[in-house]
Structure formats: structure tokens, C-alpha cells
Amino acid sequence: MKFIHAADIHLDSPLTGLSAYPDAPVEMLRTATRDAFTNLVTEAIEQLVDFMVIAGDLYDGTWKDHNTGIYFCKEMGRLKKAGIPVYLLFGNHDAESEMTKKLQLPDNVFAFETRKPTTFRLEHLKVALHGRSFKEKETIENLASGYPAPLPGMFNIGVLHTALEGATAHANYAPCSLDELHAKGYRYWALGHVHEHQIWQGASTVVFPGNLQGRHIRETGPRGAVLVTVDESGVPEVERLFVDVLRWYSLEVNVAECNSLSEVVVAIGNELDGIVENSPSSIPAAIRVTVIGKTPAHGDLFGLESQLRAEVLALAAAIGTERIWIEKVKVNTSAADDGERVRARVDALSDLQELLEAAESNPEFLKSLQKDLLGLVNKAPLELQTAVPYFKDIRSGDLAGLVHEVRPGLVSHLAKVE
């Protein structure tokens, strides 16, 4: 038999980070989670699966209107026509306490109860599914400990929305241990909540399928669900199904060998070409570019992030806006040397470098600098207040780190200009 295990679908959750891009695919950003779910339903029908499991966070918090539920019912209707039942568990984002609107689901959709664990038996497949939905969003009790013993002679599946030993990137909901899941005696654990694909083999096969569609730069790479095939021996074989419609990439470009901004642009262009060549032509890429390395070009790049971003946007436009969009361009380079070359000059530039080095520990200078910069900080628009990391330091007067970071870039830039 075959089934699909999905989780963390977050229907109608918006994709973030591309709205400022002039040619951003607004409609795709708005409907990406729906489009990915439609792809999943199509896969289920084409693969002739016996059933589908959704292990929590179908929705994305409270509904804004009924349209989210209506869309879901429509897709469930497609599965009903294909004879595919769906076993649905509610997680923290779609707990009963979070749902402001409800619709009666088609009769091929079976929801796990919230008061106690539910067991669904599929006698013709010799399958038993055990699960318990979240009643409250802040469910921090160990739900797995109350799941029933495996039914003899059945392929037992545990469906659970959990942080699993407190995954650091996710809230610690329904925590339990991997050893505890293996000891339960189920053959397969269909987990949800953690958005990265993970699998553990042992007494049980324990799987996080990952979320269906990456929604921002922290959710990079291919996304989807898993297809589980079980042979007569009862051994599950797990295969990833990619159904996303846009992929996020975090691209680091080491420019240590570059001597100028133009060479940096060429290096970035080569890396962008590589992503396009290795990505499916039907799935656009949203990319954050971070320029790194100790480089002679550090002076050229100092203070020119906006120009570099314009150059990278031009590269993306040349490749084609149907293939890639740039989420952000960041410069994290450093000077190729520690300033020895400038110190050896014995001129105004070397004097400036010595002055800035001394300024890092000069309280009078730092206080004067804070006074000058506060005027700029207080007039900055709201979006910059959180976007510029040093604004907090300027307000507190802790400016030694700012001077230390600016010094090599400023000196390198002035040396380049000269």
C-alpha cells in the first residue's frame, strides 16, 4: 500500500521578503501555499495512493474568511472522487481555539479528536492510525505518552504534531523523545511542526516531511511531502515528493580573489547562472546574495550595497524574471590585510587609520560621535529602526564596535579613491 504524509501546509500564509522587488510575481506570492497543495493533491491522484495523512498546521492561525476552508474542501472533493481518504490532525496553528470559522468537511476527511487519542482502522489494508489533535495552541504536554498500544496484526501509524526533544527553531509544543516514539511499537510516525525534512530509522520509521512550500529565506531548498510505500514485509520505504512552486536560496559568494566591484559583479553572475542551470525551469528561485571573504575589493564595496544590489538586479533581469528574483544583497567582506600597507605609507591616510584605531577606546570621541549620529537615527524612517543593527548601539552609546567595523572599509575605500 502507499500513502502520502504531509504537514505544515499553512494554507494562505503569505510569502515574505520579495514585495519590494519591482517585478515580483505578486499573484504567485499570494497563492503559493495553495498552488503547492493543489500539486500535492494531483500527486496523490496520479500515484494512486490509498490514503493521505496531514500531521498538523493545515491552516495558518485564525482564518481571515471562509475562502481558505472552501478551497480546502474543493481539493478534498478531488480526492473523494479518486477514492482517497484523508486523516487530518490539527496542530498549534489550526487548534480549535485558533479557528474562528469552521466548515463541514467532505466525508472522506477524518479528523483526530482533541479530547483523547483517536484510532482509525483501515481493515482492508490492515492499517491503524493513532493521533490526537491540539485543543489549544499552547499545548505543551506530552501527547504521545497517552497514545494507545499498537493493534496486533496491523501496520500502526502514529500521527503527532510535536517539537520532538525541543527542536530549537520551533516552539516546544507536545514535546517527546525519539526513544519514546521508537518504544511505542508503531511502524511509522507521521510527524509535523518542524519545517525541515528529517527521518530516523529504527524500531519505527520517524519522519518530519517538512513544510509544503518555503515562505521566506529561512526556509530554503526544495519543499514538499513524502510518499510512503509499504511492502508485504511491513517495511516502509520513504520517498520525498517536491510540490513547491517557488524555492528560496541563500547564496554566499566568496570574492577573495576580486579586486574591484565590477569583478565582484561577475563572480555573483557566475553563481546565479549555476543556480539557474541546476534548478527546474518550472520553479522560480528567490535568492539572498551574501558577499563574503577577505578581498582587495572591500574598499570598493564599502558603503555601496545599494549600487551592488542594482547591479545584481540587472543580472537577474538579464537571466529572466520568470526564473529568479533577488530577495536581498548583503556585504560581509573584510579588508584583504590588517592595515599594515596603509601604516607603512606615513601620510594622511596612515594618520587617519591611527586616529580611528585610537578612537575605539576614546570615550570623549565616542560620546561626540553618538551626539552627531543620534540626529540621524531619530529622523530615520520606521523600517530602518529595526533594519540597521547599529541603531541600538548608537542609542546606548556603545559605539566602539561600529568604529572598529567601519575603519578598515573606510580606509580601504579612501586608498582606492586615491
N, C-alpha and C positions, 0 to 999 in steps of 0.2 A: 504494500500500500504506500501511498505518497500523500504528504500533506505539506502545506506552507505554514511557516511560523514567522509572523511579523510582529512588530511592536513600535511604539513611539512614532506614530504616524503624524500626530499633531495637525490634523486637518485644519486648513485655513490659517495656519501660522505663517506670517509674512517672512520672506527672505529679507535680511537686513545687510546694509553695507554697500549697496550699489545705487541707491536712489539719487546720489549726486552726479552720477555718470550721465552725460548729456544724451547718449544713445542707449541708455539702459532699457532692457526689454521689460517694460512696466507690466505688461499682461502676464509674462512668464513669471515674474517675481510674485505676482499676486496669486497665481493659480498653481504654483509649482507643487505644493503638497497634494493637491487634488490630482494633478496630472500623474504624479508618481503613483498614487493609489490606484488610479484607473489602469496604469500599466501593470500593477500587481494583480488586479482582478483579471486582466487579459491573460497574464501568465498562468494564473490558476486554471482558467478555462482551457487554454491551449495545452497545458501539462496534464490535464485530466486528473487533477488531484482529488483525493477522497474527501478532504475537508481542509479548512483553514483555521489557524489559531491566531488571535490578536491578543498579545500579552500586555495590554495597558497603554494608556495615553493615546487613544484613538483621536480624542479631541485636544484642544489647546486651551484648557481652562474654560471659563464660562462662555457659552455661545453668545454671539452678538445678535443672531437672529436664527430663524428656523432653517435657513438655506443650507447650513452645514449638515444638519440632520437629514434634510431632504436629499441632498447629494449622496450621503452615505446609503440611504435606503434605496436609491436608484442603483448604486453599484451592487448592493446586496441582492437586488432583483435580478441582475445579470447572473450572479452566482446561483440563485434559486433555479433559474431556467436551465442551468447546466447541471443541476442536481448536487450542488456543493454546499454543505452546511458550514456555518461559521461559529466558532466558540470564542466568545468575547469576554475579556476580563477588563474591568475598569481600574485604572491606575490613579496616581495623585492628581493628574491634570483633568481627569474626567470623573472623579469621585462624585457620588451622589450630591455631596454638599456643594460641589462646584457647578453643577449643571442647573442653569436657570430655565432651560426649556427641554422638554422630552417629547419624543415621537415614538409611537408604537413601531417596533422593528418588524421586518418581514419574518415569517415563521420558520425560515431556515437559519435564523440567528439565535443562538442560545447564550445568554449572559450568566456568568457566575454570580452567585449571591454575595451580599456583603456581610450578612449576619454570621454566617458559618461557611466552611468549605462545601463546595458543590462537586458532585461526581456525575459526569455524563458517560454513559456506557454506549458504545457502538458495537453491538453484538456481532454483526456480520463481519466486522473487521477484527474482533477481539481486542478492542481498544477501550481504555478507560481514561478519561481526562479529569483531573482534580484541580480545583482552583478556588480562590476567594478574592472577590473584588474589594477595592478600597471603599469604605463608607465615608471616611473623612480624608481630606487631602493630607493632613499631618498624621499619617499612620506610621507610628514608629515602633509598634510591637512586632514581634517575630511571628508572622502569619504562618510560615512554613511548619513551625512546630505543631500546629493544630491540624495539618493535613492528614487524611486517613492513611491507613496501611495500604500497600498495593493490593489490588484484586488478583487472586491467583488465576493463572491461565490467560491473563490479559497483558497487552502492551500498555503499561501505565505511563501517563504523561502528566507531569506537574506543571501547572501554568501559574506563574508568580511574577508580580511586579516588585522588584527589590533592588536595594543598593549593593547587596552581596558583599559582606565584610566591609561595608563602608567605603565604596568607591569614592575617591577624594573629589572627583569632579561633579558629583551628584549628591543631592540631599539624601540623608541617611534614612530613607523610608524602608519599612518592613525588613530590617537587617537580618541576615542569617549567614551561616558559614558554608563554604563549599563542601567541607567534610560532612556537614549536616545533610546537605542535599544528596550526596552520594550514599549516605547511610539510610536514607528513606526507603530505598528499594525500587524506586521508579527507574524505567529505562531511559527516559528523556525528560529534561527540564526545559520548558519553554519560558525563558525569562524576558523581562522588559525593564525599562527605566534607564539603563546605561546605554548611551548613544553610539558607542563603538562596538564593532563586531568582535566577539570573544567566544572561544569554545574550549571546553575542558572534557577530556575523555577519562573514563574510569569505570567504576561500578555503574554510573549513569553518564549519559552524554548531556552536558550542561551548556546551554547556548544563549548568548545575547546576539540577536540578529543585527543590532544597530538600528539607527533610525532610518526611515524610508527615504528621506530627502534632506541633504545638508542645507541648513538655513542661514549659516553665517561662516565666517572664516575659521572659527574654532571647530567646524565640522567638515574637514577636508576629505577628499578622495571619494571613491565610488560608494554609493549607499543603496540599501535595499533590504531584502528579507532573506530567508533560507528555505530551500526545498529539501525536505527530509524523505528519504526513501528507505523503507524497512523491508528486508527480505525474510524468507521463511525462518531463518535462524533468529530473527528478532534483533539483528544488529542494524542500528540506524546509520545511514550514510548522509552526510550533510553537505549540501552544495549551495553556494551563495547565488542569489538572484539579484541582479542590479536593475533597478527600475527608476532611478533618479533622472531628472530632466535637466539639471544644471549641476556642475561639480565645482567645488572650491579647492583652490591650490594655494599653498604658502610657498613661494619660490624665493630661495636665498641665492643671490648671485655674488660670488667671491670675485672682487675686482682688484685683487692684489697686484696683478700684472698690468693694470691700466694706468696710463699716465695723464689722461685728460677726461673731461666729461664726455666728449664725443666717443672715446674708446669704451667708456662705461656703457653708453647707449648701445653700442654694437654688441657688447657682451650680453646685455639684457635681451636684445633682439634674438640672439642665437638661442638663449634659454627658452624664450617664448616660442620660437619655432619648434623646439624639441617637445614642448608640452602639446602643441597642436598636432604634431606628427604622431604622437603616441596616445592621443585621445580619440574616442569615437567621434566621427564627423557629425553625428546627430546630437551630441551632447555638448553644449557650450561650456566654457571654463571661465570661472570668476577667480581672478588671481591677485594675491597680495605679493608685491615685489619688495624684498628687503635686500639692500646692497650692503655687503659686509667686506671685511678684510683690511689689513694694513696696506695702504696704497698711496702712491705718489699723486693720485687724483683727489686725495682728501681735500686739498686746498680748493680745487675746482668745485667740489661738491658742497663746500661749506656755505650754508645759507641759501642753497639753490635747489631745495627739494621741489619747489613749485615748478621751476624750469625743467627739472628732471622728470617730474610727473607728466608735464606737457609732451616731452619727448617720448615717454613710454606710451602715452595715449595715442600719439601719432603712429607708433609701431603697431599698436593693437588695431587701429583703424585700417592700416595697410594690410594686416592679416585678414581682417574682416570682422565686423561687429556681430556677425552671426556665429562666430567661433569663440571669441574671447572678450571679456570685459575686465578692466583693471579696478580692483577694489581699493587699493591704496599703494603708494610708493613710499618706502621708508629708507632713510640713510643711516646706517650704523657702522660707518667706516671709521678708521683712525689713521693718524699720520704714519707714514712709512718709517720714520725714525723718531727718536725721542727728543729731538730738538738740538742735537749736537751740531748739525750742519749750520743751523742759524746762530748758535752760540759762537761758532768759530769765525763768524763774519766780522764781529766787532764793529757794528754800525747801529743805526737807529733801530733796525729790526731786532737785533740781538738785545738791545736795551729794552725794547718793548716786551720781549719774552721774559727777561729777568724781572721786569716790573710786574707782569701778570703772575709770575711764579710767587713773588713776594706778596702780592695782593691776596692770595688764597688764605693767608694767615694774618692779614691786616684788618683788625676789627673796624677801624675808622673808615677805611676804604669800602669795606663790605656794607657798613651802615649807610654810607653816602650812595652806594650803588643801589641799595634797597630803596632809598628815598626816590631816586630817579626812575626806577623800574615800576614802583607802585602806581605811579600815574598812568603808565601804560596798561598795567594789569587791571586796574579798576575800570578802565574805559573799554576793555576788551569785550566783544560780544559773548553771550552766554555759552555758545557752543565751544568757544576756546577755553573757557574756565576749567573744563574737565579734560580737554584735548591736549593741553600743554602741561606736561608733568612738573615743570619748574615753577608754575604759578604758586603752588602751595609753599615751596621753599622761599619764594620771594616774599610772600606774606609773613612767613615766620622769621625771616632774616637769615636763614641758613643758606648762604649763597656761595660758600667755598666750593661745593661740588659743581655749581654752574660755571664758575670761573675756571675751574680745573678742566671741565669738558670743553669749554669754548676756546681756551688758549691755543691748543695745537691746531685747531681748524682755522682760527683767525690768522695765526702766524703763517701757516701754510698758504692760506689764501692770499695774504699780502705778498708773500715771497713769489707766488705765481704771477700776481699782477705786476710786480716789479720786473 
